[in-house]
Amino acid sequence: MFSHPQGLAQCREWLNRNLPDAEVVEMTSTSAAAEQAALDASTAAIASELAGQLYRVPALRERIEDYANNVTRFLTIGRRAAGRTGRDKTSILFSIRDEVGTLHRILEPFASARLSLTKIESRPTRRRPWEYVFFVDFQGHRDDPVTQGVLAAVRERCLFLKVLGSYPVMA
């Protein structure tokens, strides 16, 4: 079974239940997994329907994810920033000190400005135990004056802040 580590993780229970003895091979993408499966009819891939069509790999099972509400986001990265539309999100990443209340202090400017957080996720930094990087999506565009004020306040309170970008909200 070929797939990207995220695809494998999102289907782990199904795989354990239905293919407990299958050899699992991590690939750089689900498309690469479909391409690999196309080379050998005795193998399979966890990939999108489009990848299956592109590499002519038939779909053996659909909807095998462990949780129906899983969402994978794909981003378009460009050389120029997207302009304001009035319905935008901004994605940032930051790291903070491991101290009581630090995350609360970082997020407080969002609440004060009434900017809604739409996603917050943390990942260990691998540099020191208990040190994390946070990924946050929130409503607003980086060029909006309110958002600029919030980002300035957050920058003062964290160790590191990177604005990944602003983009129109998709339906």
MOGI-V194413 format. One record per residue. N is the residue number from 1. RES is the residue in one letter. PHI is phi in whole degrees, -180 to 180 (999 if undefined). Layout:
N;RES;PHI, N;RES;PHI
This chain:
1;M;999, 2;F;-105, 3;S;-176, 4;H;-72, 5;P;-52, 6;Q;-68, 7;G;-62, 8;L;-63, 9;A;-64, 10;Q;-74, 11;C;-122, 12;R;-57, 13;E;-63, 14;W;-62, 15;L;-62, 16;N;-63, 17;R;-78, 18;N;-104, 19;L;-137, 20;P;-63, 21;D;-101, 22;A;-68, 23;E;-77, 24;V;-104, 25;V;-124, 26;E;-78, 27;M;-122, 28;T;-73, 29;S;-159, 30;T;-70, 31;S;-66, 32;A;-63, 33;A;-65, 34;A;-64, 35;E;-61, 36;Q;-65, 37;A;-65, 38;A;-67, 39;L;-79, 40;D;-145, 41;A;-65, 42;S;-89, 43;T;-115, 44;A;-143, 45;A;-140, 46;I;-98, 47;A;-156, 48;S;-75, 49;E;-60, 50;L;-62, 51;A;-63, 52;G;-62, 53;Q;-67, 54;L;-61, 55;Y;-100, 56;R;57, 57;V;-108, 58;P;-69, 59;A;-79, 60;L;-89, 61;R;-145, 62;E;-116, 63;R;56, 64;I;-96, 65;E;-65, 66;D;-70, 67;Y;-129, 68;A;-62, 69;N;-90, 70;N;-58, 71;V;-134, 72;T;-111, 73;R;-100, 74;F;-117, 75;L;-115, 76;T;-103, 77;I;-107, 78;G;-128, 79;R;-83, 80;R;-115, 81;A;-71, 82;A;-74, 83;G;-75, 84;R;-70, 85;T;-118, 86;G;95, 87;R;-134, 88;D;-123, 89;K;-125, 90;T;-127, 91;S;-114, 92;I;-132, 93;L;-137, 94;F;-151, 95;S;-125, 96;I;-136, 97;R;-73, 98;D;-85, 99;E;-138, 100;V;-57, 101;G;85, 102;T;-63, 103;L;-62, 104;H;-59, 105;R;-64, 106;I;-68, 107;L;-83, 108;E;-55, 109;P;-60, 110;F;-65, 111;A;-65, 112;S;-61, 113;A;-89, 114;R;61, 115;L;-95, 116;S;-77, 117;L;-79, 118;T;-103, 119;K;-163, 120;I;-143, 121;E;-143, 122;S;-127, 123;R;-140, 124;P;-64, 125;T;-80, 126;R;72, 127;R;-89, 128;R;-141, 129;P;-58, 130;W;70, 131;E;-103, 132;Y;-128, 133;V;-109, 134;F;-111, 135;F;-108, 136;V;-132, 137;D;-111, 138;F;-146, 139;Q;-76, 140;G;133, 141;H;-111, 142;R;-59, 143;D;-89, 144;D;-70, 145;P;-56, 146;V;-63, 147;T;-63, 148;Q;-61, 149;G;-65, 150;V;-64, 151;L;-63, 152;A;-64, 153;A;-67, 154;V;-65, 155;R;-58, 156;E;-69, 157;R;-101, 158;C;-119, 159;L;-76, 160;F;-154, 161;L;-138, 162;K;-131, 163;V;-86, 164;L;-77, 165;G;149, 166;S;-120, 167;Y;-159, 168;P;-66, 169;V;-71, 170;M;-91, 171;A;-65
